[in-house]
Amino acid sequence: MACDNGNNQVPEDVTKEILSRLTVKSLLRFKCVCRHWYFLMKNSSFITKHHNTTTNSRLIIQHHHYNNLNRAIPILSELIFSSMPPVCYNFDELEMPNNPEYVIGPLNGIFCLYGRDEDRIFLWNPAIRELKPVLVLPPKLPPRVDRVYHFFGFGLDIISNNLKVVWLRQFYNEEIQNIYNDTSVALYNLSTDSWKLFEIHLDAISSIIESLSNTYMNGVYYWMTTENFYNFKILSFDMHNENFQELPGPPDITESQFGFLATYNGSIVMILYYPQEVEKYFEIWAMEEKGFWIKQLTVGPVLDNLCPVGIRDNGDLFGTINTSRLVLYNNHATEINNLGHYNSSKVFIYKESLVSVKGRKECKERNTMVQA
């Protein structure tokens, strides 16, 4: 039932509908109104409804500051096009040992952060300002390791509804100038706050190209692999069955093309272009079924020095020019909007959520304390 307001009590379904349309900032304040609202905002059905109802998308931009080598992640509202100033997050305030090397996400409003210096992983929900350090299970190192290649996947086991992180590590031996055959795979499960470690033979995962977005879809995470920047293939990992599969890329790709994997309009897509062409166009190929592709969109012509860093569901393309100027290419008006100077940018399209990065055990203990 809704909070008791005397004769002016609002029906429960109306209350849920109103609350589901509010910002996370407002909901966090309203948790103190009554105990019922407190537990409503921790209810998984309400959290899902709120996330699906939210229409305000934000941009999270990963970049370097000009005056040092630390990474920072400012949050920009889409209203930046009306000259709203950015709101920046300082990772020192979040008590992270170091700024993250990789940022993967979002998934239901959550990001996975990795710091190479300390070999640490964090789960982060910027909307509710929760940061969870994850205890890392070290791999079994083969002899004479000189270099380690790291790759990540971040998704949901749709059968158990458990959030998982898959961490691929492959090792290189300078002495024999070769990659070890076996890949160390570590799988983290948030619900149990535990890792599972196993080894598997994967051919040359060092040829994985980092995706432009969190390329997770319907319980499966996808990476793009390439041989000398052509002969594109897809490596997938099923979060429930915990197995890998290799899939073909789009057909008839020539050696002169280059590509990135991303998500667009509810599909896994590959963004392809010819870097040597005078007029530069991007082809958007969508994977309709596993291994079956269809060309959906052509974006351009664009500036020849534009490098894609993200794509919106309407086909607009985020890109960097000369690695320092972030722009948005409007594919319908064929015009470029300047978003500012961000060195080595990476763009994430983000919707706020109430999803906690605490495991079920932690949430249960916290709720027991509140009830007491």
N, C-alpha and C positions, 0 to 999 in steps of 0.2 A: 504494500500500500504506500501511498505518497505520504510526505510529512504532514502532520496534523496542524492545520492552520485554522482551527475552529470551524465556522460555517462556510469558509471559503476554500475548503479542501478541493484540490484539483485531482481528477481521475488519474489512476496510475498510468494508463496507456498514453494519456496526453502529456503527463510529466516526463515519461521516457522519451517521447518524440521531441519535446522542447529541449531537454537536456542533450540529446544526441546531436543537436544542431549547433551546440555551443563550442567555443574554442577550448582547448585543453587547459589553458591558463584560467579560464572562468570555472571550469569543472573542478580544478584543484582547489579553488577557493570555496566552492559549494560543497565539497566533501565534509566541511565542518558544520553544515546546516543541521544534519541529523544523522543518526546511525544508519538508517535505511539508505540514504543517499550515499554514504560512505561505502557500503557494501555493494550498492548498485554499480558504482563506478569501478568496482573490481570484478564484476560479473562478466564472464567471457562473452556472453551473448550481447550485452550492452556495449562492451568494448569493440566487438566486431561491427555492430550497427553504427556506432559513432564513427569508426574509421571509414566505413563504406559511405556514410552520409557526408563526411567532410569533403568540401569542394575546393577549399583554399590550398593550392599547391605552393610550395616554396622551392627555392633553389639553394642547394648547399654546394658551395664551390671550394674545392681543395686546391690550395696554391701555396707558393713560397712567398714569404715577405721579401722585399727588396733588400732590407738592411741586415738580414742574417740568413742562416740556412735552415731555420726552424719552419715547419709546416704549420699552417693555420687553416681553419675552416670557418669562414664567415657564413652567416645565413642571410639570404636576400629574399625578401618577399617579391612575388611577381609584380607588385606595384612599384618595383624599382624603375619600371618604364615611365612612371610618373615622378621620378626623381626622389623616391623615398631613400633615406640613407640606410646602409647595411647595418645589421646588428651582428657583432662578431663574438664567437666563442673562443675563450682562452683556455687551452687544455691544462695550463698550470692551475686554474681554479678548480678543475675537475680532479686534481690530485693524480694526474697521470705522470709516471716517471719520465717519459719522453713523448714528444709529439709523434703521432702515428705515421708509419711509413706507407701503409696501405689503408684505404677506407673502402669497405665492401658494403653494399646495401643500396637503398633501404629495403627492409622486409617488414611489413606491418609497422612502419615507423621506427624500426630498430636498425642500427648500423653495427658492423663488426670492424674493429680497429686492430691493426697489428703494428707493433713497434719492433723493428728489426734489431735495434741495439740491445734490447733486453729480452728479445724473443718472447714477447708477451702479447696476449690477446685480451681485448676488452669488448664487452657488449654495451652499447650506448643508445639510450632513448633521449634525444635532446629536448623533446617537448616536456617530459616530466623530470628531466635532469637526473636520470638514473645512469650510473656507470658501474658496470660489474667487471672486476678483474677476474679472468679465467685462469685457473691453475693449469699450466701447460705440462703435458706429458712429453718428456724428451724422447727423441727417436733413438733407435739403435744405430749408431754410426758405424759404417764400414771403415776399414783401415785406410789411412792416408787421404782423408777428405780435405780438399782445398777450397771447394766452393759448394754452396747449397742454393738450389733454385726453389723458390717458394711460390705456391699457387693455392688459392682459396676458393671455396664454394660456400654459399650461405643460403639455407633454405629450410623448408618445413616438411616433416614427415606427415603427409596428409591423412594417413591412417591413424596414427597415434596423436596427431596434432602437436608433435614435439619439434621445437626449433633445434636445428643441427648446424654445425660448422664442419666442413671437410677440409683438411689441410694436407696438401700434397708437398712432399719434399723429395727432391732428387739430388744426388750427390755427384760431384765431379772430381776426378783425380788428375791433377796436373802432370804427374809423373808419367802416366800412361796416356794422357790427353784423351780421356774418354769418360763417358757417363756410366755410372753403375747401372746394371740392368734393372734392379729392383727399386721400386718407388716406395718410400715410407708414407703410409696413409694414416692420418690420425683423425678420428671422428668424435666430435664433442656433442653431447646431448644435454641441453639446458635443463630438462626436467629432472635428470638424475645428477647433474653437475659432475659428469664423469666423461673420461675419454676411452675410446677403444682404438687400439693400435694394431695395424696389420700391414703386411707387405704384399705388393702385387707387381707384376711385370707390365709396365706401360711403355710403349715405344716413344722415346724422345719427347717427354712432356716439357722439356726445356724450350720446345718450339711453340708453346702456348702463348697467344697474344692476349694481353689483358683486355677484358670486355669494357665497353663504354658505360654499362650499367650492370645492375645485379641480374645476370642472365639465368634467373631461376623461373621455372614455370611448371605448375601442377605437379609438385613433388619431385621435380628433376632439375638439377643444375647442369648448365652447358658451358663448355669452353671451346674456343676455336684454336686449332693447331694448323701449322703451315710448314712447308718445306721451302726454305729460301724465299719466303713471302709469296708463294703461290701453292697450288695443290692443296686448297683449304679442306680441312676435315673438321668434324665436330666430335668432341669427347663429352659424354654425358655421365652423370652419376645419379642414381635413383636413391633418394634419401630414406626410403623405407626398406627396399630390398638390399641396399648398400652394395650395389654392383655397378661397374663401369660398362659403357658400350661405345663403340666407335661408329659414327654415322657419316655419310657423304655430305659435302657442301653443295652449293648451287652448281648446276651443270655449266659446261662450256666457259669456264673461267680461264682467261689467258694469263701468261706470265707477266704481262704488263699491268695487271690489275693488283690493287691492294685492298685490304678489307679489315673491318672490325665487327665483332658481335655485339648486339644490343637487344633491348626489348622495345617494341613499338606496337601500339594499338592492340595490346593483349597477345602478342606473338613474339617468338624468338626470331630476330632478323639479322641478316648480314648486310652491312653497309659497304658497298664496293665502289671503287673509283679508279680512274686511269691517271696517275700522278704526272705523266709526261704530256698529256693533252694540252693544247692551247686553251680551250674552254673546258673547265672542269665540271663534271656532273657526278652526282652520287646516285647509284642504283640501290634501292632498298628491296632485298629479297627476303620473303617471309617463309619460315618452315611451317607448312600446313600440317604435316604429319612428320613423324621422325624420319628424317632423310629425304623428304619430299618438299621441294621449294617452288615458290611462285614469285615472279617479279611483281611487286605491288606499286612502286613509286619511283619516279626520277626527280631528283632535287638538283636545281641549278638552271643556268650556269652560275658558278660562284667564283670568287677570287682564287687564283691558282695556288696561293700560299695559305689557304684556309685548311686547318686540320680539324676534323670532327671530334668533339668531346662529349656529345650528348644529343638526344633527339626527343622531341615532344610528340604526343599522340596525334597532333594535327599535321605532322610532317615538317615542322620548323626545326632547323638544325642549329645546335650550339657548336661553335668552333672557336679556335684560337688562330690569330694571325701573328706570325713571327714569334710564337710561343708566349706572347705577353699581353696581347689585346684580346679580350673575350667579346664575342659578338653573337648575335642571334640572327640567323638567316631566315626571313619570312618567305616561305616557299610559294605562298599565294600571291603576295604583292611583289615578289622577287626583289626585296630590299633588305639591307643589313642594318640592324640596330646595334649600336656600340654599348656594351655593358660595363666597360671599364678595363683597367689594366690589372691583370692577375697573372703572375708568372707561372707557367706550366700548369694551367688550370685543368681541373676535372670537375664535371658538373653532375649533380644528382638531383632528380626531381623527387620531392619529398612531401608526404602528407603526414600531419601530426597524428599521434595515436596515444592511447592510454596503456598500451601493452607494456608490462613490466619485464625488465631483464633479469629479475630475480627468479631463481628456480622455484618449483612448486613447494619444496620443503621450506625455503626461506619465507615465501608468502604465507604458508600455513602457520609458521611460527609467529609471524608478525600479526596475522589476523587473530590468533589466540590471545596475544597480549592485549589487543584492542578490546576484544570481548570481555576480557578479565577486568 
